[in-house]
């Protein structure tokens, strides 16, 4: 079984130095907990920063820490200096990426030093991974601090199996495009085989940016980078459900429950637990609670808000100002509404041990989780799992968790009145309805735990690895290539069928830009003039264009997917009519008007709607709408709707490249047949050739072809080899 190399900014180990000695204890948290079962069941190694600045350590200290981590905990440290931490972590990671990705562009700091440090530290993480990697290892990289690492490893180890998981939101294209290093970060992530997000929205934003900035198209969440398919998918992170669900029976938790009950008396408890971060919406939460006390005086002296705020990035100016604001607001609420013996807000500015947190979860009548933007938010899931009875969750729609916990009261955290109304609803909801809602959420959380999250990601990464191996076997390996060339040289009669766009030339945004260059024309001429060779270019282009481009060459031509063929002279494969075009044209024209960047290409016996220059989301919507509008009408005319690469073509249903291929195949007995194409329109041709010859698909994906070629350059190299071989000198 393959090893797993986990790579994250921090190791799952806390190191403390006391009286000259180092003490180690396991960290708790989502990623560390989620991957713990992988340690038990798979050979795993964790790479990350050990949490101590290297400039405070001697070389002997580093050696001692490294030896203990590697031998006792299977962890490999990446040592960072205080300068690295300041520029890479506190700088680019948390002053540039964090605020931008959480939709706080006003807090973003652009600093070249930050970016250089980020590049440098990412390279060092990648070097550490490369030092310990073995053949067959699975590399799983975590989060926004290490977005360049997948590409760096890929460049050094092209065959590596690499996964990346993004634990925070991914912003919309309009926001992401403002980042000066947008291209580098996308290229870094594209080095992975599998890229995971918490929700579909984040994955969609990523794919949109990938398309608009790097030009990568995707099909159902998969895009091709160089010669590799890359999968983008969603894996909503769960929690250790049993740990929270069973905590109620722990004696330490029971002790905490009794202690807290003595203090809260009969008050109904609203609980808020978060890091003190501007993305968590703590001031908005307090404002909504203040509004509740103002507009619903019946709740005064009957409820309390226990606000647990865990200190975070205390040296950063925005966080210092946030703490001052929260302190001031809590003082204002307690001063305005508090009475002798009752404080509306109990404020705990610290992290809590597990027993205390579990006790609060069990005692709280309402849990208020209202970040203004959050990747997942596990507090919401922990509360539902821990609660033994009663207790309603009020949850922000801006969290990833809201996609899974729809039975909670979902709110817009920026709408104070809505949050206030939700609190009233939660406090007044009857016990039966609360239990019903919670049971549904509990069963869902019980099924999709953090352990399952980790296993599913690794299983999907292993699937991608198997797919790569399968594609490599379908690639034209050197032995198969030499066999093909040998069979070509031995043959006396050879038929070579070649698609044009996407096979002989790269796809272009506009068809007229795909005109063949002199080198290609020279290569086709050389191939066609070899004795015994018959070369046919089969295209969806109209015959006028093909005649202009290839008219002087001794090749066969097929236009409009075979409506016209030139086998000596131009002729129609069968009588066709274009009477239908006027009615169909008017329908497609409406879609051109509604879809910026699209256009109609009119041919003698077909129409094509191109949308390559249209945004991928809009194009995907419009193509489905167009096909729905056309499908019944085309049936009346005996027409076929053909989907190609960013093009929809309407043509006679009896015309296809398979019929064209059969026309030439049946002309004589061929000793050697080769057919090359790149999209769905070529599958008919591959099916006809079948085992009579060699079928080659440019690119990867489901195909009837026997072999895959990576790109148009590989097609050209293969044709050069045919011309330069023995047969080419006859």
N, C-alpha and C positions, 0 to 999 in steps of 0.2 A: 504493500500500500504506500502511495506517495506521501512524502513529508509535506507539511504545511509550514510555510515561512510567513509569519504574521508581522506586519510592519506598521507601526503607529508612532505618533510623536512621543508618547510616554510609554514606558514599560508598565506592566501591571504589578509593579512592585514599588512600595514606598521605602526609601532609604533615609535613615536618620543617623546623625553622628552625635554620640553622647560620650563624653569623657574619653575622647580619642578612639572610640570603637564604633563600628558601623552596625546598625540594626536594620533588619529587613522584615517587612510584613506585606502581605498581599493587598493589592488595591481592590476596592469594590467599585462597581459601576457597570454600565451597559455593555461595553465592549469586552472588558475583562471577564464579566460574568457570562456573557453570551458565548465566549470562546472557551470557557473552562472545560466543557465536555469534549471539545476537540483535543485538549491536552490528555484527557483520560483515554480516549479511544484512538487517537492518531498520534504518530510521532510529529511533534510540533516544536518550532523554535520561534521566539518572539524577539524582534529587533526594535529598539527605541531608546530614547533618552532616559537615563536613570533618575533624573530629577535633581542632580547636584551639579553646580557649575564647575567645569573642569579646571578653571583657573584657581579654584580653591582646593584643588587636590594635587598631591605630589604624584610622581610617576609610580611610587610604591602603592599609594592609595588606589590609583586606577587599576593597577595590576591585581590588588586584593579584591576590589569590587568586581572586576571582570571575571576572575577565577570563581568567585562565589556564585555570581549570576549564571555563568555558563555551566558550571558543574552541578550546582544545586537546584537551579530554577529553569534551566534551559533557555536563558535569556542572553542576548548579545547586545551590549550597550553601545550607543553612539554618544560619545562625550561632546558636550556643547559648552562653550565658554559663556560668561555673562554677556559678552558682546553679541554672540550668536543668538542668545535668548532674547536680548533686547531688540535686535534688528529683524531676525527671522520670525520669532514667535510673537513677541509683543508688537513688533513692527508690521511686516507685510501680512502675516497671518491674521493678526487681530486688530490692526488699524486700517488695513486695506480690504482684505477679503471678507472678514467677518461682517463689518457694517454694510458693505455693498451687497453681499449675498442675503442679508437679513433686511434689505430695503431701507437702509439708513444712509443714503449717499452723502448726506450733509456731514457725516462723521468720518468719511473716507479720507485717508492721508496718502498722497502719492509721493513717494520718496525713492529715488534711484538706489540709495544705500540699502533700503529695505529689500528691494527686488534682487539686488546682487547677493545679499545675504541669504535670501530665500533660495536662489539658484544654487549657491554654494552648499548650503545645508542639505538640500535635496540630493545633490550629487554625492555627498558623504553618506547619506542613508543608503543610496543605491549601491555605492561601493561596498558597504558593509554586507548588504544582501548578496552581492556578487561574490564576495569572499567566502560565504558559507553555503552558497547554492550548490546543489548536486543535480545531475540529470534526473528529470522526472518530478522535481519539486514543484509544488503549487505555491505561488507567491500571492498573498492577500494584503493589499495596501489600504490603509484607513485614513480617510478624511483630508480636509482642505489644506492642512499644513504640508502635504506631501504630493501635490498634484502633478509635479514634474517627474516623480520617481518612475512611473510605468514606462515612459518613453526612454529614459536613461537606461533602464534594465533591458528594454526591448532592443535598443541599438547595440548593446553589448552581447545579448543572448537572444537572437531572433526567434529561436525555437521555444523560449520560455513560456510557461503558462501563468498569466498574470491577471489577477482580479483587483478591482478597486471599489471601495464603498464610500459614498459621500454621506456623511452623517448630518449635514446642515442643509438648509434649503438651497436649491439652485435657482438663481433669479431669472426673470424673463429676459429675452434677448435685448429689449430696449434698455434695460439697466446694465446687463452684462457687457454690452458693447462699449460702455463708457470706460472700461478698464483698459489702460494702455497695453497690458500684457495679456489681453484676451486670447490672442492667437497662440501664444506659447502655452498657456494653461490648457487650452483645448487639445493642442498637439500632445501635451504631456499625458492627458487622460486617454487619448486615442491609442496610446501605446499598450493599453490593457486589452485583454480578450473579453472581459466581462466587466461592465460598469453598473453598479447598483445604487439605487436611490430608495428613499422611504416611500415616496408616493409617485403616482403617475404624473402629476403636475410637474414635479421637479425633473423627471425624466423627459417630459415633453419640452420643457424649457431648454434643457441641455441639447436635445436633438435639434431644436430650432436654431440655437446659436451655432451648433456644429454645421448646419446646412448653410446659414447665412454668412458665416465668417470663413469657414474652411471649404464650403461647397460640397460637403458630403451628403448624399441622399441616403434616406433610410427606408427600409421596407419592414413594417411591423417591428420596429425597434432594433433592426440590425442594419449596420452600414459596413462598407468595405474600406479598410484602410490599407493602402498598398496592396498586398496580396492576401490580406487576412480579413475574415469576417469578424466584426466586433458586435457583441450583444449588449444592449442597454435594457435593463429590466428593473422592476420594483420588488423590494424585499422589506416590508414593514417590520421594523425591529420590535420584538416582544420583550417580555420580562421573565425573570425566574418566578413563574406563577406560584409554584408550591412553597417557595420560601416566604412569600408575602401572605399567601392564604393560610399557611400553618403557623404563622408567627403568633397568632392570638393565643395559642396554647403554650407558648414558651413562658416559663416562670418569670423571666426577666421582663417580658412584655407585660404580663399580668401585674407585676409589681409597679411598673410605670403607669399603667392604666389607673390603678388605685391611687397613686400619688397625684396624678393630674386631676382625677375626679374630685379629690378633696378641694382642689383650688377652683375648678370651674363650676362647682355646685350644680345647679339645675339649668345653667345657661345653655342655649343651643350654640354649637360651635361651628363657625365657618373657618376652614383651614386654607391657608395659602403657603405653599412651599416652593421656593425657587432660588436660583442664583440671583444675586442682585446685579442684573444685566439690563441694559436699556431695551433689549429685545423682548423682555418678559412682561412689559406693560404693568409694572408694579404701581406707578403713579396713577394710571388709568383705573386700576383695580381699587385703589384707595378712594379715588374720586367717586366711583360707583357705590362703594360702601357708605361714603359720606352722604351721598344722595339718598340711599336707603334710610339712613337715620333721620334725615331731614323730612322726607316725604311720607315715611311710615313710622310715626312716633310710637305706635303700638309695639314695635320691636325693641325700643330702648329699655335697657336694663334686663333684657331677656336673651340677648345674643352677645357673642364676642367674636371678634376676628383674631385668630392666632396667626400672625404673619411670621413665617420663618424665612429669613433672607440670608442666604449663604454668601459670605464675602467673595468677591470676584474681581481680579485685576485691579486691586486697590491703588496701584501706583498710576493708573491711567486717569487722565483728567476728567473724561466723560463719566467715569464710574465714581469718581470722588464727588462730582456735582450731583450725580444721581442719588448717592447716599445722603447728601445734605438735603436734597429735595424730599426724599422719603422720610427722613427724620423730622423735617419740618411739618410735613403733612400729617404724620402720626401724632405729633404734639398738638397740632391744630384740632384734629378730630377728638382726641382725648380731652383737650381743654374745653372744646365747644359743647361736647355731649356727655362727658364723664360725670359721674356723681361719686359721692363718698361710698366706697365699697364696690364701685363698678367702673372699669376702664373699657371702653369699646374696642380698643386694639391692644393686644398683647404682642409685643415685638421682640423677636429673638434673632439677633444679628450674629448668627454662627451656624455651623453645620451641626447636625444632631446624630447621635449614635443610633444604630438600627433599632434597638429596643424602644427608644423614645419616639422615633419616627413612626414605627408600627403602632404604638399606643395612640398617637395622635390620629393616625389614619382610622383606627377603630372607633375613636371617640367622636370624630367630626361628623356633624349632621350634614354639612355641605362642604365639598372641596371645590375651591375657586381656582381654576387653572386658565388664565386668560392672557397668554403671551400675544404680542402684536405680530410676531413671526417666530416660528419654531420648527426645526426639522422634524421631530417626532413628539417629544415630551413624554417621558416615561412616568412622571409623577401621576399623571391621570390614570395610567394603567395600574400603577402600584396601589393607588387608593381603591380602585374597584376590586382588585384582587384581595386586598387586605381586609376589606369591610365585611364583617360577619352578618350584619343585618342593617337595614335602613341605609341612609346616607346617599345624597344625590350629588352627582358630578355636574358642575357648570364648566363648559369647555369652550375655548376659543376655536372658531372655524379656521384660524390661521395656523393651527398645529397639524402636523402629520397625523397625530392620533385621532383627530376628529373624523378622518376617513373610515376608521374602524369602530369608533365608539359613538355611533349615530344615535343611540338611545339616551345619551347624556343630553342636557340642555345646551344646545349649541348657540353661541353668541358671537357677534362682532365686537371685539374687545375695545374698539374705538367709539362704540356707541354706549355712552354711560347709562342712558335711560334703558337700553336693552339689557345691559348687564344687571342693572338694578331690578328690573322686572323679573329677570331670570332668578335672582336671589330670592325674591318674594315667592316665585313659583316653587322653587326648591324647598323653601322653608315651610310652605303650606301643602306640599304634595302629600297625598295619603300614603301610608306605609305599603299598601298592597301594590300600588303602581310603581313605587320605588323598587320594591323587591323584584317585580316583573322585569323592569328595565335592567336592573343590575344582573339578573340571572342570564339574560341574553348576552350582555357584555362579558360576564365571567366565563361563559362557555366558549366564547370566541377567544378570549385571552388564554384560556386553558389549552386550547388546541394549538394556537400559534404562539409558542413560547420563544424566548430568546435562543434557547437551544435549537429549536427547529429553524429559526432564522439563520443561524450559523451553518447548520447542516445543509439547508436548501441552497445557500450561496455556494458552498463548496461543491455540492452535487452539480449545480449548473455550470460551475467553472470546469469541472471534470468533463461534463458534456461538451463544452466548447473545445476542450483539449482533444476529445475523441473526434469531433467534427474536423478539427485541423488535420489530424492524422488521416482521416478519411479523404479529405481534399488533397492531401499530399499524394495519396495513392492514386487519386484520379488525375493528378497533375501529370504532365508529359515528362516522366522521369527520363534520365539519360538512357537507360536501357531501352525503354519504349521508343524514345526518339531515334536511337540508332536503328532499331528494327524498322521503324517507319521509313527512314532514309534508305535502308537496304532494300525494302520492298519497292520503293519508288524507283531506285536505280535498276532493279531487275525487270521492271515492267516495260512493256512496249507500248501499251495504250493507257494513258493516264487522264482522269477527269478530276479537275480541281474546281470546286464550287465555293465561291467567296462572297459573304455578305459584305456590305460596304461600311455604313456608319456604325461605329463601335467595334468594328473588326479590323478594317484596313486603316481607318482614321479614328481619332477620339471623337466622342460625341460633342457637339457644339450647341451653344444656346440658340443660334439661328442656322438653318440648313445651308445657306449660301457660304458660310464660313468654313464648311467642311470640304472645300475644293481640294482635290489631291495635289500634292507637291510633285516636283520633278523627280525626286528620288523614288517615290512610290510608282509613278507612271513608268519610269525606267525599269523598275523591278518587275512590274506586271508584264511589260513588253518582253523582257528577257525570259520570263517564265513561259509566256505564251508561244514564244518562237522555238522552244525546245522541241525537237521532233518527237511525236507521239503524245504531246501534251494538248489538252483542250481546257482552256481556262474560261470560266463563266462568272461574271459579277452579277449577283442577284441582290436587288435593292428595292426599297420602298419608294425611291425617287421616281420622278416622271421621266419619260423616255427622252425629252428634249435635253434635260440636264445630263443624263448618262451619255447621250450622243455627243454633247459638247465636251465632256470630260474624257470619254474613252473611245470616241468614234474612230480615231485613227489607229487604234490598237487591234490586233487580230484576236479579239476575245468575243465570247458570247455575252449578251447582255439580257437581263430581265428587269423590267421596270414595273413599278406599282405592284410589287410582290408577285409578279407573273401575269398581270393583265396584258402586258406587251412583252414579247421576247424578240431579240435580234439573233437569229441563227442563220447568218447570211444576210437576210433582209428583215426589217421590222415586220412583225405580224402579231395578230391577237391570238391568244390561246383559245378563245371562244368568243362568239358574238356577245358584246356587252353594250349596255345603254347607260347613259349618264343623265337620263331624264329625272331621276330622283334627286339630283344634287341641289336643285334650287330650293326645294322644301327643307332638306336637311341643312343646307347652308344657313338659312335664316335662323334655325334653332341654334346652331353653333355660334353664329354671330352674336347672339344675345349673351352667350357665355364669355366671348371675347370682351364685350363691353363691361361685364361684371368682374372680370378677372385680369387685373393689370399684369402685363408681361406675357400674356398668351396671344396667339395669332393662329390664323387659318392658312394652311397650305393646300391649294386646290390643284388637283391633278386631273388627267382626262377622265379617269373612271373611279376616282376615290377622293375623299376629303380627309385631311389630317388636322387635328387640333393640338397644337404644341403648347406646353405650359412649363417648359424647362426654366424659364426666367421668373416664374411665379413662386412666391413663398410656399414652402412644403405643406404647411397646415392648410392654407387656402386652396392650394392645388388639389390636395387630397379630398377636400370637401366638394369642390367643383367637379372633379372627374366623376365622382359617384353620382352627383346630381345630373350631369350631362348624360351619363349612360342610362340612368333611370328614365330620362326624358326620351331617349332615342330607341330604347330596346323594343318597344312594341311597334313603333313606326318602321324600323328597319326590317322587322319580320315580314311586314306586308310587301316590302320591295325585294325580299330574298337577299338582304344585305347582311354583312357580318361586322360586328364592332370588335376591333382588335386593339388591345392595350399593349403599347410598347413602352420604352423607357421615356417617361414624361411626354407621351404622345398618345392620343386616341385616334385611330384611323377607321373610317367607314368605307367598306369596299364590298364588291360582289362576294357572296359567301363561297362561291366555287373557285375563287382565286386564292392561291397560297403558294408558298415557296416549295412545298412538297410536290405539287404538280409540276412546277418548273424543273425541280431536280429529276423527277421521273422522266420528263421529256428528254433530257440529255442522257440519263442512265440507260434508257432503252434504245438509244441510237446505235449502239454497238456493244460488243463484249469488252469491258474494261478490265485491265489487269490491276489497276490501282485507282481508288477513289478517295478523295479527301474533301471534306466539307467543314467550313469554319463559319461560325456566327456568334452573336452575343446576346440575343434577347428572345422573347417568346415567339416572335415571328419566324425564328429559325428552327424552332422545335419540329415543325412539319418536315423540314428538310432533313433534320437528323433522323427522324423516324423512318423516312423513306430510304435513306442510305443504310441505316441500321448496321448489320454485321457485314455488309458488302464492302465496307471501307473504313476509313478513319473519320470520326466526327469529333470536332474540337469546339468547345464553348469558351469564349473569352470572358473571364470573370468566374465567380463562384455562385452556387445556388443550385436548386433543383433543375435537372436537365436530362434529356435523352442522350446527350453526347457521351462518348466513352471517356474523353479526356478534357481537362480544363487547362487553359492557358491564362497566365496572370494578366496580360495586357496586350494592347495592339503592338507594342514593341516585340513581344514574343512571337506574334504572328509574322511580323516582318523578318525576324531572325530565322524563323523556320523556312519561310519562302526563300530567303537568301541561301540557306543550306541546300534547299532543293536545286536551286539554280547552280550553285557552286559544286554540287556533287557530280558523280560520274555521268548521270543522265543529262546534266546540264551541259556537258561538253560533247554530246553526241553530234 
